[in-house]
């Protein structure tokens, strides 16, 4: 009997085999999470209890109570007695508790389960939307892989709120790939729910003179401000601004009780330098990171690559980053993996995989600085440098409808980095 000389590689899998492996991985990870984390942590839901409590105040129309931290704590302890050992000061915009009011209609534990289901569905939908940029991979495979993305697991375990800015970033990307800059700006205004995650966005949009996107963000933020004034009243808005100023002067109020879960460049520098030098070092780093991201945006008209670098810069520049905030890297990891695969950048793919894992390994630090920071910086640099930014058939260019000046076309390069200025890359 003849035997075929062609044997399938051990590293090649059919779609059904890949699907089965991803299902097993997702089920295993989440069973382990429920057993090891939900079953052992003293407070089910972690940070969600604060959002749930503020939602109760929203149902009563008592919008100012979220800034009266003793009252917030008193109600929190009565609604979830097991949370009495935890103190969660709030500084979200006045209408933010309305997002959690529907969950506050039911007891706390039921509300947390409902939040888990809701936020998981939203997250899966955002990943499915982001996966439109990589149509060769089945969308089901992408979603299953995203469900075991470590920062997403951390986000769900704590019941955190970074899913709202993620809607803004992915929705803004989607609108820009369709040439709708004003709509993109309106969606991106959702990032204002966590304003410290919008620093890189503001810098990049202003530097690239994306005025129509900026106008959309301004309209969205103005709508939020007017709604807050109408619904909550001027006194509540004034209290919110006073609370914001107090927090800016006392940022340690919102740092994690376990500093090993901090991944902000600013706080990392504060652990190894005197306060004044740390502040200067962070500002210099912001300038460098912003410069790299701006250059990346100017070298490509591909919105997918632009937003991938923007999301990396967002976490690097933000002064307050914890493990769950890295959920923003889920779409960026997807987009950069595709770009790296097309451009044969295996090192970037490996770097992205390692980055995802070490977000959940608090001991992966050198002199108190998490290795996530230099790794993100390296991935940002690799994805920004040279003509590697120009990916084949990746995303939908829409620059002409957004920026007021043409994007400078860079000469194409071959695989050795040699210039081919005469090549027509249109």
C-alpha positions in Angstrom: 0.0 0.0 0.0 1.4 3.4 -1.0 2.0 5.8 1.8 1.8 9.5 1.1 5.2 11.3 1.6 3.4 14.4 2.7 2.7 14.4 6.5 0.9 17.1 8.3 3.1 19.2 10.6 2.5 18.8 14.3 2.0 22.6 14.4 -0.8 22.7 11.8 -4.3 22.4 13.1 -7.7 22.4 11.3 -10.3 25.0 12.2 -12.3 22.4 14.1 -9.2 21.4 16.2 -8.4 25.1 16.9 -12.0 25.7 17.9 -12.1 22.8 20.2 -8.8 23.8 21.8 -10.0 27.4 22.4 -13.3 26.2 23.9 -11.3 23.9 26.3 -9.0 26.8 27.2 -11.9 29.2 27.8 -13.8 26.8 30.0 -10.7 25.8 31.9 -9.6 29.3 32.6 -13.0 30.5 33.8 -13.7 27.4 35.9 -10.3 28.0 37.6 -11.1 31.6 38.0 -14.5 30.9 39.7 -13.0 28.2 41.9 -9.7 29.9 42.9 -10.7 33.6 42.9 -14.5 34.0 43.3 -14.4 31.1 45.9 -11.6 32.5 48.0 -11.6 36.3 47.8 -13.3 37.9 50.8 -15.4 40.3 48.6 -17.3 39.0 45.6 -17.1 41.6 42.9 -14.4 43.7 44.3 -14.6 47.2 42.9 -18.1 46.6 41.5 -19.6 47.2 44.9 -18.8 50.9 44.6 -20.4 51.2 41.2 -23.4 49.3 42.5 -23.8 51.6 45.5 -23.6 54.7 43.4 -26.2 53.2 41.2 -28.5 53.0 44.2 -28.0 56.7 44.8 -28.8 57.3 41.1 -32.1 55.5 41.5 -32.9 57.9 44.3 -31.9 60.9 42.3 -29.2 61.7 44.9 -26.4 62.5 42.6 -24.2 64.3 45.1 -24.0 61.4 47.4 -21.3 59.7 45.3 -18.9 62.5 46.3 -19.8 62.3 50.0 -17.5 59.3 50.7 -18.7 58.6 54.3 -22.3 58.3 53.0 -21.2 56.2 50.1 -19.3 53.9 52.5 -22.3 53.7 54.9 -24.7 52.6 52.1 -22.1 50.2 50.6 -21.7 48.5 54.0 -25.5 48.1 54.4 -26.0 46.7 50.9 -23.0 44.4 51.0 -22.0 43.8 54.6 -19.0 41.7 53.5 -17.5 44.9 51.9 -17.3 46.9 55.2 -13.6 46.3 55.3 -13.1 48.1 52.0 -13.3 51.8 51.2 -13.9 53.0 47.6 -13.9 56.8 47.1 -15.5 57.8 43.8 -14.7 60.6 41.4 -16.6 59.7 38.2 -18.6 62.4 36.4 -22.0 63.1 37.9 -24.1 61.0 35.5 -21.8 57.9 35.6 -23.9 56.2 38.3 -26.8 56.1 35.8 -24.8 53.4 33.9 -25.2 51.1 36.9 -28.7 52.1 38.0 -30.3 49.1 36.2 -28.0 46.7 38.1 -28.8 48.4 41.4 -32.5 47.3 41.0 -31.5 43.8 42.3 -29.5 42.5 45.3 -25.7 42.9 45.1 -24.7 39.4 44.2 -27.4 39.1 41.5 -26.3 42.5 40.2 -22.7 41.4 40.0 -23.6 38.3 37.9 -25.7 40.5 35.7 -22.8 42.9 35.2 -20.5 40.0 34.4 -22.9 38.8 31.7 -23.5 42.3 30.3 -19.8 43.4 30.2 -18.8 40.0 28.7 -21.3 40.4 25.9 -20.1 44.0 25.3 -16.5 43.0 25.3 -17.2 40.1 22.9 -19.1 42.4 20.5 -16.2 44.9 20.5 -13.7 42.1 19.7 -15.9 40.8 16.9 -16.0 44.3 15.5 -12.2 44.7 15.8 -11.8 41.3 14.1 -13.3 42.7 10.9 -9.7 43.8 10.2 -8.6 40.2 10.1 -11.2 38.3 8.1 -9.0 35.2 7.4 -9.4 34.2 11.1 -12.9 32.9 12.1 -14.6 35.4 14.3 -15.6 32.7 16.8 -11.9 31.8 17.2 -11.0 35.4 17.9 -13.7 35.9 20.5 -12.8 32.7 22.4 -9.2 33.7 22.4 -10.1 37.1 23.7 -12.1 35.6 26.6 -8.9 34.2 28.1 -7.0 37.5 27.6 -5.5 37.9 31.1 -6.4 41.6 31.6 -10.0 40.8 30.7 -10.1 38.1 33.3 -8.8 40.6 35.9 -11.3 43.2 34.7 -14.2 40.8 35.3 -13.0 39.4 38.6 -12.9 42.9 40.0 -16.1 44.1 38.2 -14.2 47.1 36.9 -15.3 49.9 34.4 -12.6 50.2 31.7 -15.1 48.5 29.3 -16.7 52.0 28.8 -13.5 53.6 27.4 -13.0 50.5 25.4 -16.3 51.1 23.7 -15.1 54.6 22.9 -11.8 53.5 21.3 -13.1 50.6 19.3 -16.2 52.5 18.2 -14.1 55.5 17.2 -11.8 53.2 15.2 -14.8 51.6 13.4 -16.2 55.0 12.5 -12.9 56.3 11.2 -12.4 53.3 9.0 -15.7 54.3 7.4 -14.7 57.9 6.9 -17.0 59.3 9.6 -14.7 61.5 11.7 -17.5 63.5 13.5 -19.3 60.3 14.5 -15.9 58.9 15.6 -15.4 61.9 17.9 -18.8 61.5 19.4 -18.1 57.8 20.2 -14.5 58.6 21.5 -16.1 61.1 24.0 -17.0 58.0 26.0 -13.3 57.8 27.0 -14.1 60.9 29.2 -15.7 58.4 31.7 -12.1 57.7 32.6 -10.4 60.9 31.6 -6.8 59.9 32.4 -7.1 57.3 29.6 -7.7 60.1 27.1 -4.3 62.0 27.5 -2.6 60.2 24.6 -5.7 60.5 22.4 -5.8 64.3 22.9 -2.1 64.8 22.2 -2.2 62.7 19.0 -5.4 64.2 17.6 -4.2 67.8 18.2 -0.7 67.0 16.8 -2.2 65.6 13.6 -4.8 68.3 13.3 -7.7 66.0 13.2 -10.1 68.8 13.8 -13.3 67.0 12.8 -12.6 64.2 15.2 -11.8 66.7 17.9 -15.0 68.6 17.1 -17.0 65.3 17.6 -15.3 64.7 21.0 -16.0 68.3 22.1 -19.7 67.9 21.1 -19.9 64.6 23.0 -18.3 66.0 26.1 -20.5 69.1 25.9 -23.5 66.9 25.7 -22.4 65.0 28.8 -21.7 68.3 30.7 -25.1 69.8 29.7 -26.9 66.5 30.7 -25.2 66.6 34.0 -26.2 70.2 34.6 -29.9 69.5 33.6 -30.3 66.2 35.5 -28.0 66.6 38.5 -27.8 70.4 38.9 -25.1 73.0 39.1 -24.3 72.3 42.7 -23.5 68.6 42.0 -21.3 69.6 39.0 -19.5 72.1 41.3 -18.9 69.4 43.9 -17.6 67.0 41.2 -15.0 69.6 40.1 -13.9 70.2 43.7 -13.5 66.5 44.2 -11.5 66.2 41.0 -9.1 68.9 42.1 -8.8 67.2 45.5 -7.9 63.9 43.9 -5.4 65.5 41.5 -3.6 66.9 44.6 -3.8 63.5 46.4 -3.4 60.8 43.7 -2.4 58.2 46.2 -6.1 57.9 47.2 -6.8 55.8 44.1 -3.7 53.7 43.9 -4.1 50.0 44.4 -3.6 48.7 48.0 -1.3 46.1 46.5 1.3 48.1 44.5 2.3 45.0 42.5 -0.8 45.5 40.4 0.2 49.0 39.3 1.5 49.3 35.7 1.7 53.1 35.3 5.0 54.6 34.3 4.6 57.5 36.6 4.0 55.4 39.8 6.9 53.1 38.7 9.3 56.0 38.5 8.1 57.2 41.9 9.2 53.9 43.4 12.8 54.4 42.3 13.3 58.2 42.2 12.6 61.2 44.4 9.2 62.7 43.8 10.5 65.7 41.8 12.8 63.7 39.6 10.0 61.1 39.0 7.6 63.8 37.8 10.2 65.2 35.4 11.1 61.7 34.2 7.4 61.0 33.6 6.9 64.2 31.6 10.0 63.5 29.5 8.7 59.9 28.8 5.3 61.3 27.8 7.0 63.5 25.3 9.0 60.6 23.8 6.0 58.2 23.7 3.8 60.9 22.2 6.5 61.7 19.6 6.7 58.0 18.6 2.9 57.7 18.3 2.5 60.9 16.3 5.2 59.7 13.9 3.4 56.4 13.6 0.2 58.2 12.7 2.0 60.4 10.1 3.6 57.4 8.4 0.4 55.5 7.7 -3.1 56.2 6.7 -4.2 52.9 8.2 -6.6 53.5 11.1 -6.1 50.0 12.5 -2.4 50.5 13.0 -2.9 54.0 14.2 -5.3 52.9 17.0 -3.1 49.9 17.9 -0.2 52.3 18.6 -2.6 54.8 20.3 -3.8 52.1 22.7 -0.2 51.2 23.7 0.6 54.9 24.2 -2.6 55.3 26.3 -1.4 52.9 28.9 2.2 54.2 28.8 1.2 57.8 29.3 -1.7 57.5 31.7 -0.7 58.3 35.3 -3.0 55.7 36.7 -2.9 52.2 35.3 -3.8 48.9 36.9 -4.0 45.4 35.5 -7.6 45.6 34.5 -7.0 48.8 32.4 -4.9 46.6 30.0 -8.2 45.3 28.7 -7.7 48.1 26.2 -4.9 46.1 24.7 -7.2 43.3 23.5 -8.0 44.9 20.1 -4.5 46.3 19.9 -3.0 42.8 20.4 -5.3 41.4 17.6 -4.4 44.2 15.2 -0.6 44.1 15.9 -0.5 40.3 15.7 -2.0 40.5 12.2 0.5 43.2 11.2 3.4 41.3 12.6 2.4 38.1 10.9 2.1 39.8 7.5 5.5 41.5 8.0 7.2 38.4 9.5 7.8 40.1 12.8 7.8 36.9 15.0 9.5 38.8 17.8 6.6 41.2 18.1 4.1 38.3 18.2 6.1 36.6 21.0 6.4 40.0 22.8 2.6 40.4 22.7 2.0 36.9 24.1 4.5 37.5 26.9 3.0 40.9 27.6 -0.5 39.4 28.0 0.8 36.8 30.5 2.9 39.0 32.7 0.0 41.4 33.4 -1.1 38.7 35.8 2.2 37.9 37.3 2.8 40.7 39.9 6.3 39.4 40.7 7.6 40.0 37.2 9.4 43.2 38.2 12.9 44.7 38.3 13.6 47.1 41.1 9.9 47.6 41.6 9.3 48.4 37.9 6.9 46.1 36.1 8.3 44.5 33.0 5.1 45.3 31.2 6.4 48.9 30.8 9.6 48.3 28.9 7.9 45.6 26.9 5.1 47.9 25.8 7.7 50.6 24.9 9.6 48.1 22.8 6.4 46.9 21.0 5.4 50.5 20.4 8.9 51.2 19.0 8.9 48.1 16.8 5.4 49.0 15.4 6.3 52.6 14.7 9.7 52.4 13.1 10.4 52.5 9.4 8.1 51.3 6.6 7.1 48.3 8.5 4.0 50.3 9.4 2.7 49.9 5.9 0.7 46.7 6.0 -0.8 45.1 2.9 -4.5 45.5 2.6 -5.0 46.3 6.2 -7.8 48.7 7.3 -9.5 51.4 5.3 -7.7 54.7 4.8 -9.8 57.7 5.5 -7.2 60.4 6.2 -8.4 62.9 3.6 -11.7 63.3 5.4 -10.2 63.9 8.8 -6.9 65.7 8.7 -6.5 69.2 7.2 -3.2 68.3 5.6 -2.1 65.3 3.4 -0.2 62.5 5.0 3.4 62.4 3.7 4.0 59.2 1.6 7.2 57.4 2.6 9.3 55.6 0.1 8.6 51.8 0.0 11.3 49.6 1.3 12.3 46.0 0.5 12.8 43.3 3.1 16.3 44.6 3.8 15.1 48.1 4.5 16.5 49.5 1.2 14.6 52.4 -0.3 12.7 52.0 -3.6 11.6 55.6 -4.1 10.3 54.9 -7.5 7.8 52.2 -6.5 4.1 53.1 -6.8 2.5 51.8 -3.6 -1.0 53.0 -4.3 
